[in-house]
């Protein structure tokens, strides 16, 4: 998959910078599946409370190549008993060129996790079924909204630090 905008003149003698986005690789970096209360949990009535946690992280592999890791943690409990606990680290290597710092931050914090999530969702679903439990399909996630909330918290934290002034 490639999104490219070729260099073009904008008619005012200024050249528009070329942009490129390419998925180099998508892979499972790490996964774990635990059923600490099996086989007893299989005799319980299946009405679990399910908790989902999402986290993203990334690092530069070189100036135009980035690894993004989406961590999905799912726990299902029946009462106080943990039926299963799953953690999947779905990763991707992305080639990204020609974006401003703000656009790059958005791509790494929202667009790339959006690409990775369906892969992570499939791994979670497969692990649940292979563990002997009813299928679990995770709902889609709005990574744009999560990214916006994160950026708002960062701006508020920066504003609070500026208001506090230097520490003596």
C-alpha positions in Angstrom: 0.0 0.0 0.0 1.4 3.4 -1.0 0.1 6.9 -0.7 2.2 9.2 -2.7 2.0 12.8 -3.7 4.6 13.6 -6.4 6.6 16.8 -6.3 4.8 19.4 -8.3 5.1 23.1 -8.8 2.2 25.0 -7.2 2.3 27.6 -10.0 4.1 30.2 -7.7 7.6 28.8 -8.3 7.4 26.8 -5.0 7.7 23.0 -5.1 5.3 20.9 -3.0 7.3 18.3 -1.0 6.8 14.7 -2.0 4.9 12.6 0.6 5.1 8.8 0.9 3.5 6.3 3.2 4.3 2.6 2.8 3.7 -0.5 5.0 6.9 -2.5 5.1 5.9 -5.2 7.5 3.1 -6.1 9.9 3.9 -8.8 12.5 3.1 -10.1 16.0 5.9 -8.9 18.3 4.7 -10.6 21.4 1.6 -12.4 22.7 0.5 -14.3 25.8 -2.6 -16.2 26.8 -3.4 -17.3 30.3 -6.3 -19.2 31.8 -5.3 -19.3 35.5 -8.6 -20.8 36.6 -9.1 -23.5 34.1 -10.6 -26.1 34.0 -12.9 -24.9 36.8 -13.9 -21.7 34.9 -15.5 -23.9 32.1 -18.2 -25.1 34.6 -19.2 -21.5 35.5 -22.1 -19.7 33.8 -20.5 -17.7 31.0 -21.4 -14.1 31.8 -17.9 -12.5 31.9 -16.9 -8.9 32.5 -14.4 -8.0 29.9 -11.8 -5.3 30.3 -9.9 -3.9 27.3 -6.7 -1.8 27.5 -5.0 -0.2 24.5 -1.5 1.3 24.3 0.7 2.4 21.5 4.5 3.0 21.3 6.9 3.7 18.6 10.5 4.2 17.7 12.5 5.5 14.8 14.5 2.8 13.0 16.0 5.5 10.7 14.8 9.0 9.8 12.1 7.7 7.4 11.3 4.3 8.9 9.3 3.8 12.0 8.1 0.9 14.1 4.7 1.2 15.8 3.6 -1.3 18.4 0.0 -1.5 19.4 -0.5 -3.4 22.7 -4.0 -4.9 23.3 -4.7 -6.4 26.7 -8.0 -8.2 27.3 -9.1 -9.8 30.6 -12.3 -11.7 31.1 -13.5 -12.4 34.7 -16.4 -14.3 36.0 -17.0 -12.8 39.4 -13.6 -12.6 41.0 -12.1 -15.5 38.9 -10.0 -14.6 35.8 -11.2 -16.7 32.9 -8.5 -15.5 30.6 -5.9 -12.8 30.2 -4.5 -12.0 26.8 -1.8 -9.5 25.7 -0.9 -9.0 22.1 1.7 -6.7 20.8 0.9 -6.1 17.1 3.7 -4.2 15.3 4.3 -2.7 12.0 7.2 -1.1 10.2 6.2 2.0 8.2 8.1 4.1 5.7 6.9 7.7 6.0 8.5 10.6 4.1 7.6 14.2 3.5 5.3 14.9 6.4 5.6 17.8 8.9 6.4 16.9 12.5 2.7 17.4 13.4 1.5 15.2 10.5 4.1 12.5 11.3 3.0 12.5 15.0 -0.6 12.0 13.9 0.3 9.3 11.4 2.3 7.4 14.1 -0.3 8.0 16.9 -3.5 7.4 15.0 -3.2 6.2 11.4 -0.7 3.4 12.0 -2.5 2.0 15.0 -5.7 2.0 12.9 -3.9 -0.2 10.4 -2.6 -2.6 13.1 -5.8 -3.0 15.1 -7.6 -5.4 12.8 -4.6 -7.7 12.9 -4.5 -7.6 16.7 -8.3 -8.1 16.9 -7.9 -11.3 14.8 -5.1 -12.6 17.1 -7.2 -12.0 20.2 -10.2 -13.7 18.7 -8.2 -16.7 17.6 -6.5 -17.1 21.0 -9.9 -16.9 22.8 -11.4 -19.6 20.6 -8.3 -21.8 20.8 -8.5 -21.4 24.6 -11.9 -23.1 24.6 -14.0 -19.9 25.2 -16.8 -18.4 23.1 -15.6 -16.0 20.4 -14.7 -12.5 21.3 -14.9 -9.8 18.6 -13.4 -6.5 19.7 -15.3 -3.4 18.6 -13.6 -0.9 16.3 -11.6 1.8 18.1 -11.5 5.5 17.1 -7.7 6.1 17.3 -8.2 9.7 16.0 -10.3 10.5 19.1 -7.7 8.8 21.4 -4.9 10.7 19.7 -6.7 14.0 20.1 -7.4 13.3 23.8 -3.7 12.4 24.3 -2.5 15.6 22.6 -5.0 17.6 24.7 -3.5 16.1 27.9 0.0 16.9 26.7 -0.9 20.5 26.0 -2.6 20.9 29.4 0.5 19.4 31.1 2.8 21.8 29.3 0.5 24.7 30.1 0.5 23.7 33.8 4.3 23.4 33.8 4.6 26.9 32.3 2.2 28.4 34.9 4.1 26.7 37.8 7.3 28.5 36.7 10.8 27.4 37.6 11.4 25.3 40.7 13.9 26.9 43.2 
